[in-house]
Amino acid sequence: MTSPADLLRGRGIQVTAQRLAVLRAVSSAPHITADAVADVVRREIGSISLQSVYDTLGLLAAEGLIRRIQPSGSPARFETRVGDNHHHLICRSCGRLVDVDCAVHAAPCLTPADGQGYEIEEAEVAYWGRCPDCVADARAADTASSATRRIRPRPVGRAARVTSRARRRDDTPTA
């Protein structure tokens, strides 16, 4: 396994504490946001501006050391899984994002019906739905709410008649 410093040097990128910390942060948490990277880096090396984090993430993505993905309605996320053409499963409920291998073949693994002369290098696919945890939570909530929606039996006996008479008197319009 290549060290982060060697990865940077191999791309001709100057090795700095900030760049190393950003690369380690992305390596430690797949699909991490820039804000989360900044938090991790600050815990590791102290102060760093959010702009420096964005600049470093942009540089690393441009050099192919990390991949930037931006699901619709979500902040950009970063991962170190590069070089393959994998896709993502995204939970609409909690935002969880996980990798999934290409459905067929190698990159780009999907070919458009009409490429219109483009040289296709990669296909980016996002599968949207709900993760297993959110499905289970929804089922549990449905079960709990259906249990509370069950029709309760009407009271029987004197208490029911009194309540019924009292209700009639209260509902009678007054002049």
Summary of the structure (lengths in Angstrom):
residues: 175
radius of gyration: 28.2
end to end distance: 89.5
largest distance: 92.3
contacts: 417
relative contact order: 0.09
helix: 43%
strand: 12%
